[in-house]
Amino acid sequence: MSTLARWNEDTTLKFVQEYRVRECLWNTKAVIYKNRNAREAAFRELEEVMGIEGFGVSEIKNKIKALRSTYSQELKKIKDSKKSGTSADSVYTPHVKWFQEMHAFLHCLDNKRPTQDNLAVSTFRYIITVFYKC
């Protein structure tokens, strides 16, 4: 199977399972995540395990990026579905075979940084400035 061909769900599921085993590639909380040599070795292992001609390290990185993006989109669909007020039976369920496997190990990573509403802050500053000038 060439890298240009679309992967079937079984191949993608195998890739996700192999990705999961190599914690240094996804667990930002692990000390080994920051070890460049361990990460490069893991990429080479993935290349060997998948055994797909033309599927090298750069393609693996792109595949991981695409899967993480799709995973995030699916999570957003679930969240939006819950927000819409639908019943528990109507909450969106991802249909991709590999989602549950990926969610099993990525759900614990909280990559969202705290945010601040810039509009509220600037409005507050404006009010304070106007109030103290009077």
C-alpha positions, 0 to 999 in steps of 0.5 A: 500500500503506498502512502498516497493510497487512503488507509483502511480503518484496520491499517489506521487502527494498527497505526494508532495502537503502535503509536500508543505503545510509544509514549514518548511521541504523545505523552507530554507529561512523560519525561521521555517526551523531551528526549529527541533520541527516544522520539526519533527511535520511536519514529523509526520503530513505527516505520518498521512496524508499519512496513509500508513502502514510502512511509517514512518518518516525515509521513509518520509525523504528518499522519500523527498530525492528521489523526490528532486533528481529526481526533480533536474535531471529533471531540468538538462534535461530541462537546457541541452535541452535549451543549445543544441540549440533546438527550443522552441517546442523541449525543454524537458518537464518532464513527471512525473505528480508531477513535475509542483507541486513541481516546483511551490514551489521549483523554488524560492530556489536558493541552488546553491552556487557560485563556482570558477574554481580551474583550472583557479586559480591554472594556474593564481598562477603558471603564477604569481609565474613563472613570479616573479621568473624570 
